[in-house]
Amino acid sequence: MPAKQQAGKAVGFNFGDLSNYSSGGGIPEGDYVWTDLSVQMYQAKKQDTGANVGPARLGVMITLVPLAGGDERTQFYSLGSNADKSWAPNPETGKGIVAIPGGPGTPPNASTNWAVLVKSLMDSGLPNGILQDDLSVLEGIHVHMANVPEPEERKGFVAKTGEAADDNRPKTIAVVTEIKDDGKPWEGTGGVPEAKAAVAPNGSARSAAKKSTAASASTATAASESDDVLEAAINGASEVLGKSPNGCTKLLFRTGTFKAVNTAVGQEMAQKVINTYFSSDDKLNSLLQQLGYEVSGTQVKASA
């Protein structure tokens, strides 16, 4: 890799290629769904006082929701103390990093929390080629996470990684130990599970009444809800294709549509769009054909 990046077009960084990393805080263990990943500058804070600790660093903030239920939490994974001298958040998506023109072009260090997390994903079976320069492909993934000790080679080594900053910092990293079979966005699964229906206590009659009422309401609103889902899907898909008029991969189209609908009308509708139109190529084509596009293998392309 050249020592410096030339001024000009911003160059993206392939997160999923571990050879691109140079050598050199935990959450409770459990099952989580990742609902959002964004690249940002972040300054750590003390848990007791909320006071800032150390300098701001470039890294990835992940929003996690426990699959068993509970409040969402966030976890920051640093790309290293000097990463912001070479890289900046992708200004168009916030889901990747681009080289700073004229910067040193130093790859993110392989001992940083983010690189360790990426390796844990690969070790847990993330297929090669899924994770590249757009982190949104991981949004909706279901994983089991556990805390592991920091890499031995970086203990007490602050200058390059910026991770082992002082004795008060956690010495473990929350990593992925399993990718759930029903939580793989690249295969059309995952997302935030719908809440389980509440069971009426001691009441078959009450349950029957609820079912009757629900059935009636469902019949009355099915058509309008279907129209709402279609409208949201068309708007979201149009936004994605407007940025990629020549088409894109099905995976990027799916994640881009989910993101666009989520931003416009919320996560519940975004999940309905995915469930309705991304479960098969036939259903996806029923949406794409209204926009002048079609499925072609692993791609979405303009219709001939």
C-alpha positions as CSV (number, residue, x, y, z in Angstrom):
1,M,0.0,0.0,0.0
2,P,1.4,3.4,-0.9
3,A,2.7,5.5,2.1
4,K,0.4,8.3,1.2
5,Q,-3.0,8.6,-0.5
6,Q,-3.1,10.8,-3.5
7,A,-5.5,13.7,-3.5
8,G,-8.6,13.0,-5.6
9,K,-11.5,10.6,-5.5
10,A,-12.1,9.1,-2.0
11,V,-11.0,5.5,-1.7
12,G,-13.1,3.1,0.3
13,F,-11.7,0.5,2.7
14,N,-12.7,-3.2,2.5
15,F,-13.6,-4.1,6.1
16,G,-14.0,-7.8,5.3
17,D,-10.4,-8.3,4.0
18,L,-8.3,-9.0,7.0
19,S,-5.1,-8.6,5.0
20,N,-6.0,-4.9,4.8
21,Y,-5.3,-4.5,8.5
22,S,-1.8,-3.8,9.7
23,S,-0.2,-5.9,12.4
24,G,0.8,-4.3,15.3
25,G,-15.3,-2.6,27.0
26,G,-17.4,-5.3,27.2
27,I,-21.1,-6.1,27.3
28,P,-23.0,-8.9,29.2
29,E,-22.6,-12.2,27.4
30,G,-25.7,-13.2,25.5
31,D,-27.6,-13.2,22.2
32,Y,-28.0,-9.9,20.4
33,V,-29.3,-8.5,17.1
34,W,-27.2,-5.7,15.7
35,T,-29.6,-3.0,14.5
36,D,-27.3,-0.2,13.5
37,L,-23.6,0.2,12.7
38,S,-22.1,3.7,12.1
39,V,-18.6,5.1,11.8
40,Q,-18.0,8.0,14.0
41,M,-15.5,9.9,16.2
42,Y,-16.1,8.9,19.8
43,Q,-14.7,10.0,23.1
44,A,-14.9,7.5,25.9
45,K,-16.6,8.5,29.2
46,K,-16.2,7.4,32.8
47,Q,-19.2,5.2,33.8
48,D,-19.5,6.8,37.2
49,T,-19.1,10.5,36.4
50,G,-19.7,10.7,32.7
51,A,-16.5,12.7,32.3
52,N,-14.6,12.4,29.0
53,V,-11.6,10.1,29.0
54,G,-8.7,10.4,26.6
55,P,-8.9,11.7,23.0
56,A,-11.7,11.1,20.6
57,R,-11.1,8.1,18.3
58,L,-12.4,7.0,14.9
59,G,-14.3,3.7,15.2
60,V,-17.6,1.8,14.7
61,M,-20.6,2.3,17.1
62,I,-22.9,-0.7,17.2
63,T,-26.4,-0.7,18.5
64,L,-27.4,-4.1,20.0
65,V,-30.8,-5.4,21.1
66,P,-30.9,-8.5,23.4
67,L,-32.8,-11.3,21.6
68,A,-34.3,-12.4,24.9
69,G,-35.7,-8.9,25.4
70,G,-34.5,-5.8,27.2
71,D,-33.1,-2.4,26.6
72,E,-30.8,-1.8,23.6
73,R,-27.2,-0.8,24.3
74,T,-24.4,0.6,22.3
75,Q,-20.8,-0.6,22.0
76,F,-17.9,1.3,20.4
77,Y,-15.1,-0.4,18.6
78,S,-12.1,1.7,18.0
79,L,-10.1,1.6,14.8
80,G,-7.0,3.0,16.7
81,S,-5.7,6.2,18.1
82,N,-4.2,7.4,14.8
83,A,-6.8,6.0,12.4
84,D,-8.4,9.5,12.0
85,K,-5.2,10.8,10.4
86,S,-5.6,8.4,7.5
87,W,-9.4,7.7,7.4
88,A,-12.7,9.5,7.8
89,P,-16.3,8.3,7.9
90,N,-17.8,7.9,4.4
91,P,-19.7,11.2,4.0
92,E,-22.4,9.7,1.9
93,T,-23.4,6.7,4.0
94,G,-21.7,6.9,7.4
95,K,-21.3,3.1,7.0
96,G,-17.7,2.9,5.9
97,I,-14.4,4.8,5.9
98,V,-12.6,6.6,3.1
99,A,-9.0,7.6,2.8
100,I,-8.1,11.2,3.7
101,P,-6.5,12.7,0.6
102,G,-2.9,13.4,1.3
103,G,-3.0,11.5,4.5
104,P,-0.5,8.8,5.5
105,G,-2.8,6.0,4.4
106,T,-1.9,3.7,7.3
107,P,-4.1,0.7,7.5
108,P,-6.2,0.2,10.7
109,N,-4.2,-1.9,13.1
110,A,-5.0,-5.6,13.5
111,S,-4.9,-5.4,17.3
112,T,-7.7,-2.8,17.6
113,N,-11.0,-3.7,19.1
114,W,-12.7,-3.4,15.7
115,A,-10.2,-5.7,13.9
116,V,-10.6,-8.2,16.7
117,L,-14.4,-8.1,16.3
118,V,-14.2,-8.6,12.5
119,K,-11.9,-11.6,13.0
120,S,-14.4,-13.1,15.4
121,L,-17.1,-12.7,12.8
122,M,-15.0,-14.5,10.3
123,D,-14.1,-17.2,12.8
124,S,-17.9,-17.6,13.4
125,G,-18.6,-18.3,9.8
126,L,-19.3,-15.0,8.1
127,P,-18.9,-15.8,4.4
128,N,-16.0,-14.2,2.5
129,G,-17.1,-11.2,0.5
130,I,-20.2,-10.3,2.6
131,L,-18.4,-7.6,4.6
132,Q,-16.6,-5.1,2.4
133,D,-16.9,-1.3,2.5
134,D,-20.5,-1.0,3.7
135,L,-21.3,-2.0,7.3
136,S,-25.0,-2.0,6.7
137,V,-24.7,-5.6,5.4
138,L,-24.4,-6.6,9.1
139,E,-27.5,-4.8,10.3
140,G,-30.0,-7.4,11.5
141,I,-27.5,-10.1,12.2
142,H,-28.2,-12.4,15.2
143,V,-25.1,-13.3,17.2
144,H,-23.9,-14.7,20.5
145,M,-21.4,-12.4,22.1
146,A,-18.9,-13.0,24.9
147,N,-16.0,-11.1,26.4
148,V,-12.5,-12.3,25.7
149,P,-9.1,-11.0,26.9
150,E,-7.4,-8.3,24.8
151,P,-4.7,-9.5,22.4
152,E,-1.6,-10.5,24.3
153,E,0.7,-8.6,21.9
154,R,-1.0,-5.2,22.6
155,K,-0.9,-5.2,26.4
156,G,0.7,-2.1,27.6
157,F,1.3,-1.0,24.0
158,V,-0.5,2.3,23.6
159,A,1.2,4.1,20.8
160,K,0.0,2.2,17.8
161,T,-3.4,0.8,18.7
162,G,-4.6,3.4,21.3
163,E,-6.6,0.6,23.0
164,A,-4.6,-0.2,26.2
165,A,-4.7,3.4,27.2
166,D,-4.5,3.1,31.0
167,D,-5.0,0.6,33.9
168,N,-8.6,1.7,34.3
169,R,-9.6,0.5,30.8
170,P,-11.4,-2.9,30.5
171,K,-9.0,-5.6,29.5
172,T,-11.6,-7.6,27.6
173,I,-13.3,-7.2,24.3
174,A,-16.9,-8.2,23.4
175,V,-16.7,-10.4,20.4
176,V,-18.9,-12.8,18.4
177,T,-18.7,-16.5,19.2
178,E,-21.7,-17.6,17.1
179,I,-23.7,-16.3,14.2
180,K,-27.3,-17.7,14.6
181,D,-28.7,-19.7,11.7
182,D,-31.9,-17.6,11.7
183,G,-30.1,-14.3,11.8
184,K,-28.2,-14.0,8.6
185,P,-29.2,-10.8,6.6
186,W,-27.3,-12.0,3.5
187,E,-29.6,-15.0,3.4
188,G,-32.8,-13.0,4.0
189,T,-33.1,-13.7,7.7
190,G,-32.4,-11.8,10.8
191,G,-33.8,-8.4,11.9
192,V,-35.5,-7.6,15.2
193,P,-37.9,-10.4,16.1
194,E,-41.5,-9.5,16.5
195,A,-42.7,-9.5,20.1
196,K,-44.3,-12.8,21.2
197,A,-48.1,-12.5,21.5
198,A,-49.3,-12.2,25.1
199,V,-51.2,-15.2,26.4
200,A,-54.5,-14.5,28.1
201,P,-54.5,-15.9,31.7
202,N,-57.1,-18.6,32.5
203,G,-59.3,-17.7,29.7
204,S,-60.1,-19.8,26.6
205,A,-63.2,-17.6,26.1
206,R,-61.1,-14.5,26.4
207,S,-58.5,-15.9,24.0
208,A,-61.3,-16.8,21.6
209,A,-62.8,-13.3,21.8
210,K,-59.4,-11.8,21.1
211,K,-58.9,-14.1,18.2
212,S,-62.3,-13.2,16.8
213,T,-61.7,-9.5,17.2
214,A,-58.2,-9.8,15.7
215,A,-59.5,-11.7,12.7
216,S,-62.2,-9.1,12.1
217,A,-59.7,-6.2,12.4
218,S,-57.3,-8.1,10.2
219,T,-59.8,-8.5,7.4
220,A,-60.8,-4.9,7.6
221,T,-57.3,-3.5,7.5
222,A,-55.4,-6.1,5.4
223,A,-55.8,-4.2,2.1
224,S,-54.8,-0.8,3.5
225,E,-51.8,-2.4,5.3
226,S,-50.7,-4.1,2.1
227,D,-50.9,-0.8,0.3
228,D,-48.8,0.9,3.0
229,V,-46.2,-1.8,2.8
230,L,-46.0,-1.5,-1.0
231,E,-45.8,2.2,-0.9
232,A,-43.0,2.1,1.7
233,A,-41.2,-0.6,-0.4
234,I,-41.4,1.4,-3.6
235,N,-40.2,4.6,-1.9
236,G,-37.3,2.8,-0.2
237,A,-36.3,0.9,-3.3
238,S,-36.5,4.0,-5.4
239,E,-34.1,5.8,-3.1
240,V,-31.6,2.9,-3.3
241,L,-31.8,2.7,-7.1
242,G,-31.6,6.4,-7.5
243,K,-28.1,6.2,-6.0
244,S,-27.2,3.1,-8.1
245,P,-29.1,3.5,-11.4
246,N,-27.1,0.8,-13.1
247,G,-28.2,-1.7,-10.4
248,C,-26.4,-3.4,-7.5
249,T,-26.1,-6.7,-5.7
250,K,-29.3,-8.1,-4.1
251,L,-27.6,-7.9,-0.7
252,L,-26.9,-4.2,-1.0
253,F,-30.3,-3.6,-2.4
254,R,-31.9,-5.4,0.5
255,T,-29.9,-3.6,3.2
256,G,-30.2,-0.3,1.5
257,T,-34.0,-0.6,1.2
258,F,-34.3,-1.6,4.8
259,K,-32.3,1.4,5.9
260,A,-34.3,3.8,3.7
261,V,-37.6,2.6,5.0
262,N,-36.4,2.5,8.5
263,T,-35.3,6.1,8.3
264,A,-38.5,7.2,6.6
265,V,-41.2,5.4,8.6
266,G,-39.6,3.2,11.2
267,Q,-38.1,-0.2,11.9
268,E,-41.5,-2.1,12.1
269,M,-42.4,-1.1,8.5
270,A,-38.9,-1.7,7.3
271,Q,-39.1,-5.3,8.6
272,K,-42.5,-5.8,6.9
273,V,-41.0,-4.7,3.6
274,I,-38.2,-7.2,4.0
275,N,-40.6,-10.0,5.0
276,T,-43.0,-9.2,2.1
277,Y,-40.6,-8.7,-0.8
278,F,-37.3,-10.2,0.0
279,S,-38.2,-13.8,0.9
280,S,-37.9,-15.0,-2.8
281,D,-36.8,-13.8,-6.2
282,D,-40.4,-13.9,-7.4
283,K,-41.6,-11.6,-4.7
284,L,-38.6,-9.3,-5.2
285,N,-39.3,-9.2,-8.9
286,S,-42.9,-8.2,-8.2
287,L,-41.5,-5.1,-6.6
288,L,-38.7,-4.4,-9.0
289,Q,-40.8,-4.7,-12.1
290,Q,-42.8,-1.7,-11.0
291,L,-39.5,0.3,-11.1
292,G,-38.1,-1.1,-14.3
293,Y,-35.6,-3.5,-12.7
294,E,-35.3,-7.2,-12.3
295,V,-33.3,-9.9,-10.4
296,S,-30.5,-11.4,-12.4
297,G,-28.7,-14.0,-10.3
298,T,-27.1,-12.2,-7.4
299,Q,-27.7,-8.8,-9.0
300,V,-30.5,-6.2,-9.4
301,K,-30.3,-4.7,-12.8
302,A,-32.4,-2.5,-15.2
303,S,-34.9,-4.5,-17.2
304,A,-34.0,-5.1,-20.8
